Amino acid sequence: MGSSYESTRLVSLILCLVLVSIPFLAVEFAPITDLPQQVSQIRLLVETISNPHTSHYQVQWFKPGNLSYVVLGLGWVIFDPLTAGRMAMLIIVLFWVVSVHFIAWRRSRSPDLAVLASLFVFNQSLYWGFYSFMLGVPAFLLWFQKTTSEPSQNSAAREAAACIGYALVLYSCHILWFLFGLAWLVLHSLVFRRSLKPAVSKLIYVSPVIVLTVCWYLGFSGTKMAEQSALRMDPVEGSLFMTWVIESAFGGIKGPIEYVIFGAITVWAGAALLLNLNTVRTQIDWELFSAGGLLVIAAFLLPDVFMTTVLFNSRWIPTGLLLLVLSIPSIPLRLRLRQTSAMVVFAGLCAVTTMSWMDFDRKETSGLVEALEALPNSTRVVGLATVQSSQLIKGQPTLQIFAYSQALKGCSLSFSFADFSSSLVTFKDRSEKPWTRYIEWFPERLKVSDLQYFDYALVDGFDNLHDQIRSQEHFEPMNKDGRWRLYKIIH
């Protein structure tokens, strides 16, 4: 039975990895909002390293969250710039799935639960392109396993090196995951070790990383990003509350699929608890349950926006739910039946995701390839995404697409992530730009006087808008078909 169980676990992992890869391999433009800007960071990094003295940019080597740029850089080296960001996110997604199955294996959780927990990889952080936060999930799962394992018999030096290594990985993934990792360490020591001594020793070991965090924050606190106050939306109640939970758990594909998937997971969890009612207290993994519960509670208590960090609260929900799913007991049915059922649910979400991404790629990025091909190198580009929502994808997947002009052609942009003090590559001079602010969010604010600062406009719009633009003397069309069109600005 043991070998059969482990072979089922391995087959489940392989199938999940294959299925989760299909959407990324089926499209040219994935509906990941920040992807073009993140890829542009790699181009700016290469250019800045090549010409550090003449470059307008600087590199923040030691800030938190830089590990995701290693993955993006790997994609840049192996693939073309158009493919690099998509493949980098795929690598992170594969890390997600492997880490979930690894935790299930190490903690003797059923393979079908690992499959269901892997569903949460298709969440709003993925669709918004939060590469660093997404990469932090597998890092935290490894830290979770480290903190919940039996005390190590290694020497103090080895244990210190291991703790510093884990802490550096969390810090390099995302500062929020590092902070939550410390919070989990203290909570676990109090609740499960009945003593703060294990936490104190590990906190001493990771103190150099804590000092590094403090030093980074002292510098960051003087930036404009740190000046933004916290924002809380009005609390939701009743059916709107459940909608918020489901949108936070997934939040990618429009239509009923995510509600169906969430309902299936809920029914599965309810059945598992009811059918094991007599032994449920001994079969629940309380460490997984506590970590998942802590993340979900944090999501309810934290503000919606903090220091320009959007989805500050809801981004914790997917990881919290995957830990809760892993914590529950198995349904007392045959393993093959459970595994087949879970895999059908997983394949269903991957299939609908693939079809939605393909429709997005075909319909909502039409004309983009031709527009980018017509764009000369190293010009000044203003991006105007006038279609503010997608018929297929939640959020604003086309918001930053104009940044492909920098990633592919080395153009300067009306808005760049180099304006953010939290980015890997930032402007040396962060003074206000002379053109209207937030054009990427509000293209209708563009003024005729702004055009003097740009050579081309990359515009997403329907035919009636393009007809209006063509009729104006300031714009010369460079391609004539599709939603995305390039216009030369006539000065």
C-alpha positions as CSV (number, residue, x, y, z in Angstrom):
1,M,0.0,0.0,0.0
2,G,2.8,2.4,0.8
3,S,4.5,2.1,-2.6
4,S,1.1,2.5,-4.3
5,Y,0.3,5.6,-2.2
6,E,3.6,7.2,-3.1
7,S,3.3,6.4,-6.8
8,T,-0.2,8.0,-6.7
9,R,1.4,11.1,-5.1
10,L,4.1,11.3,-7.8
11,V,1.6,10.9,-10.7
12,S,-0.6,13.6,-9.1
13,L,2.3,16.0,-9.0
14,I,3.3,15.3,-12.6
15,L,-0.3,15.7,-13.9
16,C,-0.7,19.0,-11.9
17,L,2.5,20.3,-13.4
18,V,1.5,19.5,-16.9
19,L,-2.0,20.8,-16.6
20,V,-1.0,24.1,-14.9
21,S,1.5,24.7,-17.7
22,I,-1.0,24.5,-20.6
23,P,-2.4,28.1,-20.3
24,F,1.1,29.6,-20.3
25,L,2.1,27.6,-23.4
26,A,-1.1,28.2,-25.3
27,V,-0.9,32.0,-25.6
28,E,1.5,34.7,-26.7
29,F,0.2,37.4,-24.4
30,A,-0.9,36.2,-21.0
31,P,-3.5,38.3,-19.0
32,I,-1.0,39.2,-16.3
33,T,-1.2,42.9,-15.7
34,D,2.3,43.8,-14.5
35,L,4.2,41.3,-16.6
36,P,5.4,43.8,-19.3
37,Q,6.7,46.2,-16.7
38,Q,8.5,43.5,-14.8
39,V,10.2,42.3,-18.0
40,S,11.1,45.9,-18.7
41,Q,13.0,45.9,-15.4
42,I,15.3,43.2,-16.7
43,R,16.1,45.3,-19.8
44,L,16.7,48.3,-17.7
45,L,19.0,46.2,-15.4
46,V,21.1,45.0,-18.4
47,E,21.4,48.5,-19.8
48,T,22.3,50.0,-16.4
49,I,25.0,47.5,-15.7
50,S,26.4,48.1,-19.2
51,N,26.6,51.8,-18.8
52,P,26.3,52.7,-15.1
53,H,27.7,56.2,-15.3
54,T,25.7,57.4,-18.3
55,S,22.4,55.6,-17.4
56,H,19.4,57.5,-16.0
57,Y,18.8,54.5,-13.7
58,Q,20.2,52.9,-10.6
59,V,20.1,49.3,-9.2
60,Q,18.9,48.6,-5.7
61,W,20.8,45.3,-5.2
62,F,19.9,44.7,-1.5
63,K,16.2,45.6,-1.3
64,P,13.7,42.9,-0.4
65,G,11.8,41.1,-3.2
66,N,14.7,40.9,-5.7
67,L,14.7,37.1,-6.0
68,S,11.8,37.2,-8.5
69,Y,14.1,39.1,-10.8
70,V,16.5,36.2,-10.8
71,V,13.6,34.1,-12.3
72,L,12.7,36.9,-14.7
73,G,16.4,37.2,-15.7
74,L,16.5,33.5,-16.3
75,G,13.5,33.9,-18.6
76,W,15.2,36.8,-20.3
77,V,18.4,34.8,-21.0
78,I,16.6,31.7,-22.3
79,F,13.6,33.2,-24.2
80,D,12.9,36.3,-26.2
81,P,11.6,39.4,-24.3
82,L,8.0,38.7,-25.4
83,T,8.1,35.2,-23.8
84,A,10.4,35.8,-20.9
85,G,7.8,37.2,-18.4
86,R,5.3,34.5,-19.2
87,M,7.8,31.7,-18.7
88,A,9.1,33.3,-15.5
89,M,5.6,33.3,-14.0
90,L,5.2,29.7,-15.2
91,I,8.4,28.8,-13.3
92,I,7.0,30.4,-10.2
93,V,3.7,28.6,-10.6
94,L,5.5,25.3,-10.9
95,F,7.4,26.1,-7.7
96,W,4.0,26.7,-6.1
97,V,2.6,23.3,-7.1
98,V,5.8,21.4,-6.2
99,S,5.9,23.1,-2.7
100,V,2.3,22.3,-2.0
101,H,2.8,18.6,-2.9
102,F,6.1,18.6,-0.9
103,I,4.3,19.8,2.2
104,A,1.6,17.2,1.7
105,W,4.2,14.5,1.4
106,R,6.2,15.6,4.4
107,R,3.2,15.9,6.6
108,S,1.5,12.7,5.3
109,R,-1.5,14.5,3.9
110,S,-3.5,12.8,1.2
111,P,-2.5,13.3,-2.5
112,D,-6.0,14.4,-3.4
113,L,-5.8,17.3,-0.9
114,A,-2.5,18.4,-2.5
115,V,-4.3,18.6,-5.8
116,L,-7.2,20.6,-4.4
117,A,-4.8,22.9,-2.6
118,S,-2.9,23.5,-5.8
119,L,-6.0,25.1,-7.4
120,F,-5.4,28.3,-5.5
121,V,-2.3,29.0,-7.6
122,F,-4.7,30.7,-10.1
123,N,-5.3,33.6,-7.8
124,Q,-5.4,37.4,-8.2
125,S,-1.8,37.9,-7.3
126,L,-0.9,35.8,-10.4
127,Y,-3.3,37.8,-12.6
128,W,-2.0,41.2,-11.4
129,G,1.6,40.0,-11.8
130,F,2.8,40.1,-8.3
131,Y,5.9,38.0,-9.1
132,S,7.7,38.6,-5.7
133,F,4.6,37.8,-3.6
134,M,3.8,34.7,-5.7
135,L,7.4,33.4,-5.2
136,G,7.1,34.0,-1.5
137,V,4.5,31.3,-1.1
138,P,6.8,28.4,-1.8
139,A,9.4,30.1,0.3
140,F,7.0,30.4,3.2
141,L,5.9,26.8,2.9
142,L,9.6,25.7,3.2
143,W,9.9,28.0,6.3
144,F,6.7,26.5,7.7
145,Q,8.2,23.0,7.4
146,K,11.4,24.1,9.0
147,T,9.7,25.7,12.0
148,T,7.3,22.8,12.6
149,S,9.9,20.0,12.3
150,E,11.4,18.4,15.4
151,P,14.3,20.4,16.9
152,S,17.4,19.8,14.8
153,Q,20.4,17.8,16.2
154,N,22.8,19.9,14.1
155,S,25.4,22.1,15.7
156,A,24.5,25.6,16.6
157,A,26.6,26.9,13.7
158,R,24.7,24.7,11.2
159,E,21.3,25.6,12.6
160,A,22.2,29.3,12.5
161,A,23.3,29.0,8.9
162,A,20.1,27.2,8.0
163,C,17.9,29.8,9.7
164,I,19.7,32.7,8.1
165,G,19.4,31.0,4.7
166,Y,15.6,30.5,5.1
167,A,15.3,34.1,6.3
168,L,17.3,35.5,3.4
169,V,15.1,33.6,0.9
170,L,11.9,35.0,2.5
171,Y,13.4,38.5,2.5
172,S,14.5,38.1,-1.1
173,C,11.0,37.0,-2.1
174,H,8.9,39.6,-0.4
175,I,9.2,41.7,2.8
176,L,5.6,40.8,3.7
177,W,6.4,37.0,3.7
178,F,9.5,37.6,5.8
179,L,7.5,39.5,8.4
180,F,4.7,36.9,8.4
181,G,7.4,34.2,8.7
182,L,8.6,35.8,11.9
183,A,5.1,36.2,13.2
184,W,4.4,32.5,12.5
185,L,7.7,31.5,14.3
186,V,6.6,33.3,17.5
187,L,3.0,32.0,17.3
188,H,4.1,28.4,16.7
189,S,6.5,28.5,19.6
190,L,3.8,29.8,21.9
191,V,1.0,27.5,20.8
192,F,2.8,24.2,20.0
193,R,6.1,24.4,21.9
194,R,4.6,26.1,25.0
195,S,7.7,28.2,25.2
196,L,9.3,31.2,23.4
197,K,12.7,29.6,23.8
198,P,12.7,28.0,20.3
199,A,11.5,31.2,18.7
200,V,14.1,33.4,20.6
201,S,17.0,31.2,19.5
202,K,15.9,31.3,15.8
203,L,15.2,35.1,16.0
204,I,18.8,35.5,17.3
205,Y,20.0,33.5,14.3
206,V,18.1,35.6,11.8
207,S,18.9,38.9,13.5
208,P,21.2,40.0,10.7
209,V,18.3,39.7,8.3
210,I,16.1,41.7,10.7
211,V,18.8,44.4,10.8
212,L,18.9,44.4,7.0
213,T,15.1,44.9,7.0
214,V,15.3,47.8,9.4
215,C,18.1,49.5,7.3
216,W,16.0,49.0,4.1
217,Y,12.9,50.4,5.8
218,L,14.7,53.5,7.1
219,G,15.6,54.3,3.5
220,F,12.2,53.4,2.1
221,S,10.3,55.4,4.7
222,G,11.5,58.7,3.2
223,T,10.1,57.9,-0.3
224,K,6.8,59.0,-1.7
225,M,5.5,55.4,-1.7
226,A,5.8,55.3,2.1
227,E,3.9,58.5,2.5
228,Q,0.6,56.8,1.3
229,S,-1.8,56.1,4.1
230,A,-3.7,52.9,4.6
231,L,-7.1,52.6,2.9
232,R,-9.9,50.5,4.1
233,M,-13.0,49.8,2.0
234,D,-16.4,49.5,3.7
235,P,-16.8,45.9,5.2
236,V,-18.9,43.5,3.2
237,E,-21.7,41.4,4.6
238,G,-24.0,38.5,3.6
239,S,-23.6,37.3,0.1
240,L,-21.2,40.1,-0.8
241,F,-18.9,38.7,1.9
242,M,-18.8,35.3,0.3
243,T,-18.2,37.0,-3.1
244,W,-15.3,38.8,-1.6
245,V,-13.8,35.6,-0.2
246,I,-14.2,33.7,-3.6
247,E,-12.8,36.7,-5.5
248,S,-9.9,36.8,-3.2
249,A,-9.3,33.1,-3.4
250,F,-9.1,33.1,-7.2
251,G,-10.1,36.4,-8.8
252,G,-9.0,35.7,-12.4
253,I,-11.6,34.3,-14.8
254,K,-15.0,35.9,-15.3
255,G,-18.0,33.6,-15.3
256,P,-19.2,30.9,-12.9
257,I,-16.1,28.6,-13.0
258,E,-14.4,30.0,-9.9
259,Y,-17.6,29.8,-7.9
260,V,-18.1,26.2,-9.0
261,I,-14.5,25.3,-8.0
262,F,-14.9,27.1,-4.7
263,G,-18.2,25.3,-4.1
264,A,-16.6,21.9,-4.9
265,I,-13.7,22.5,-2.5
266,T,-16.2,23.6,0.2
267,V,-18.4,20.5,-0.3
268,W,-15.2,18.3,-0.3
269,A,-14.0,19.8,3.0
270,G,-17.5,19.6,4.6
271,A,-17.8,15.9,3.6
272,A,-14.3,15.2,5.0
273,L,-15.1,16.7,8.3
274,L,-18.6,15.1,8.6
275,L,-17.5,11.6,7.6
276,N,-14.6,11.7,10.1
277,L,-16.6,13.4,12.9
278,N,-15.6,10.9,15.6
279,T,-11.9,11.3,14.9
280,V,-11.6,14.7,13.3
281,R,-9.7,16.2,16.2
282,T,-6.9,13.7,15.9
283,Q,-6.9,13.7,12.0
284,I,-6.6,17.5,11.5
285,D,-3.1,18.8,11.1
286,W,-3.4,21.6,13.6
287,E,-0.2,23.3,12.6
288,L,-1.3,23.6,9.0
289,F,-4.8,24.7,10.3
290,S,-3.3,27.4,12.5
291,A,-1.1,28.9,9.8
292,G,-3.9,28.9,7.4
293,G,-6.3,30.4,9.9
294,L,-3.8,33.1,10.8
295,L,-3.5,34.1,7.2
296,V,-7.3,34.3,6.7
297,I,-7.8,36.3,9.9
298,A,-5.0,38.7,8.8
299,A,-6.9,39.2,5.5
300,F,-10.0,40.3,7.4
301,L,-8.1,42.7,9.7
302,L,-5.6,44.3,7.3
303,P,-6.4,47.4,5.1
304,D,-7.2,47.0,1.4
305,V,-4.3,49.3,0.4
306,F,-1.1,50.1,2.4
307,M,1.8,52.3,1.1
308,T,0.5,51.9,-2.5
309,T,0.4,48.1,-2.0
310,V,-2.9,47.1,-3.5
311,L,-4.8,43.9,-2.4
312,F,-2.9,44.2,0.9
313,N,-5.5,42.1,2.7
314,S,-7.0,39.8,0.1
315,R,-3.7,38.5,-1.3
316,W,-3.3,36.4,1.8
317,I,-6.5,34.4,1.3
318,P,-5.3,31.9,-1.3
319,T,-2.3,30.7,0.8
320,G,-4.5,30.6,3.9
321,L,-7.1,28.5,2.2
322,L,-4.6,26.1,0.6
323,L,-3.1,25.4,4.1
324,L,-6.6,24.9,5.5
325,V,-7.4,22.4,2.7
326,L,-4.2,20.5,3.5
327,S,-5.0,20.4,7.2
328,I,-8.3,18.5,6.9
329,P,-8.6,14.7,7.0
330,S,-9.2,12.6,3.9
331,I,-12.7,11.5,2.8
332,P,-13.0,7.8,3.8
333,L,-13.3,6.5,0.2
334,R,-10.9,4.6,-2.1
335,L,-7.7,6.6,-2.9
336,R,-8.2,6.2,-6.6
337,L,-11.7,7.6,-6.5
338,R,-10.6,10.5,-4.4
339,Q,-7.7,11.2,-6.6
340,T,-9.6,11.0,-9.8
341,S,-12.3,13.3,-8.5
342,A,-9.7,15.9,-7.4
343,M,-7.9,15.7,-10.7
344,V,-11.1,16.2,-12.6
345,V,-11.7,19.5,-10.7
346,F,-8.2,20.6,-11.3
347,A,-8.3,19.8,-15.0
348,G,-11.6,21.6,-15.3
349,L,-10.1,24.9,-13.9
350,C,-7.0,24.5,-16.1
351,A,-9.2,23.9,-19.2
352,V,-11.4,26.9,-18.6
353,T,-8.4,29.0,-17.8
354,T,-6.7,28.0,-21.1
355,M,-9.7,28.8,-23.2
356,S,-10.2,32.2,-21.5
357,W,-6.5,33.0,-21.9
358,M,-6.7,32.0,-25.6
359,D,-9.8,34.2,-26.2
360,F,-8.0,37.1,-24.4
361,D,-4.9,36.6,-26.5
362,R,-7.0,36.5,-29.8
363,K,-9.5,39.2,-29.1
364,E,-8.1,41.7,-26.6
365,T,-4.5,41.9,-27.8
366,S,-5.4,42.0,-31.5
367,G,-3.1,44.3,-33.5
368,L,-0.5,44.4,-30.7
369,V,2.2,42.4,-32.5
370,E,1.9,44.6,-35.6
371,A,2.0,47.8,-33.5
372,L,5.1,46.7,-31.7
373,E,6.8,45.6,-34.9
374,A,6.1,49.1,-36.4
375,L,7.6,50.9,-33.4
376,P,11.1,52.2,-33.9
377,N,13.7,51.5,-31.2
378,S,14.5,53.9,-28.4
379,T,11.6,56.3,-28.9
380,R,9.3,57.9,-26.4
381,V,5.9,56.2,-26.0
382,V,2.7,57.1,-24.2
383,G,0.4,54.2,-23.4
384,L,-3.3,54.7,-23.6
385,A,-5.4,51.7,-22.4
386,T,-8.8,53.2,-23.0
387,V,-10.6,49.8,-22.6
388,Q,-10.5,49.7,-18.8
389,S,-11.9,46.2,-18.3
390,S,-11.8,42.8,-20.0
391,Q,-14.8,40.7,-21.0
392,L,-12.9,37.6,-20.0
393,I,-10.5,38.4,-17.2
394,K,-11.1,40.2,-13.9
395,G,-9.0,43.2,-13.0
396,Q,-7.3,45.2,-15.7
397,P,-5.1,42.8,-17.7
398,T,-4.3,45.3,-20.4
399,L,-3.3,48.2,-18.1
400,Q,0.5,47.9,-18.5
401,I,0.7,46.2,-22.0
402,F,2.2,49.4,-23.5
403,A,5.4,48.6,-21.5
404,Y,6.2,45.9,-24.0
405,S,7.5,48.8,-26.1
406,Q,10.3,49.2,-23.5
407,A,10.9,45.5,-23.0
408,L,11.1,44.8,-26.8
409,K,12.3,48.1,-28.2
410,G,14.1,50.0,-25.4
411,C,11.6,52.8,-25.5
412,S,11.0,55.3,-22.7
413,L,7.5,55.2,-21.3
414,S,4.9,57.6,-20.0
415,F,4.9,55.5,-16.9
416,S,7.5,53.0,-15.8
417,F,8.0,50.8,-12.7
418,A,11.4,52.6,-12.4
419,D,9.2,55.4,-10.9
420,F,8.6,53.1,-7.9
421,S,11.1,53.2,-5.1
422,S,10.4,49.5,-4.4
423,S,11.6,48.4,-7.8
424,L,14.9,46.7,-8.6
425,V,15.8,49.5,-11.1
426,T,14.7,53.0,-10.4
427,F,15.3,56.5,-11.8
428,K,18.2,58.4,-10.3
429,D,16.1,61.5,-10.7
430,R,12.7,61.0,-9.3
431,S,11.4,64.5,-9.8
432,E,7.9,64.9,-11.2
433,K,7.4,64.3,-14.9
434,P,6.2,67.3,-17.0
435,W,3.2,65.5,-18.5
436,T,-0.1,64.7,-16.8
437,R,0.1,62.1,-14.1
438,Y,-1.6,58.7,-14.1
439,I,-2.4,58.6,-17.8
440,E,-2.0,54.9,-17.6
441,W,-5.0,54.7,-15.3
442,F,-7.0,57.6,-16.7
443,P,-6.1,58.0,-20.5
444,E,-8.9,60.6,-20.9
445,R,-6.7,63.0,-18.9
446,L,-4.2,63.2,-21.8
447,K,-3.8,66.8,-22.9
448,V,-2.5,68.1,-26.3
449,S,0.3,69.8,-24.4
450,D,1.5,66.3,-23.2
451,L,2.2,65.1,-26.7
452,Q,5.3,67.2,-27.0
453,Y,7.1,64.7,-24.7
454,F,6.4,61.6,-26.8
455,D,7.1,60.3,-30.3
456,Y,4.5,57.5,-30.4
457,A,1.2,56.6,-28.8
458,L,0.3,52.9,-28.3
459,V,-3.5,52.9,-28.0
460,D,-6.0,50.1,-26.9
461,G,-9.5,51.0,-28.2
462,F,-12.4,50.0,-30.3
463,D,-12.9,51.1,-33.9
464,N,-14.9,54.2,-33.1
465,L,-12.1,55.6,-30.9
466,H,-9.5,54.8,-33.5
467,D,-11.6,56.6,-36.1
468,Q,-11.6,59.7,-33.9
469,I,-7.8,59.5,-33.3
470,R,-7.1,59.2,-37.1
471,S,-9.2,62.3,-37.8
472,Q,-6.9,64.4,-35.5
473,E,-3.9,66.2,-37.0
474,H,-1.5,65.1,-34.2
475,F,-1.6,61.4,-35.0
476,E,-0.4,59.3,-37.9
477,P,-1.5,55.6,-37.8
478,M,1.2,53.0,-38.2
479,N,-1.1,50.0,-38.3
480,K,-4.8,49.9,-39.2
481,D,-6.3,46.7,-37.7
482,G,-7.0,45.3,-34.3
483,R,-7.7,46.9,-30.9
484,W,-4.1,47.9,-30.4
485,R,-2.7,50.5,-32.8
486,L,0.4,52.6,-32.9
487,Y,0.3,56.3,-33.8
488,K,3.2,58.5,-34.7
489,I,2.8,61.9,-32.9
490,I,3.1,64.8,-35.3
491,H,4.7,67.8,-33.5
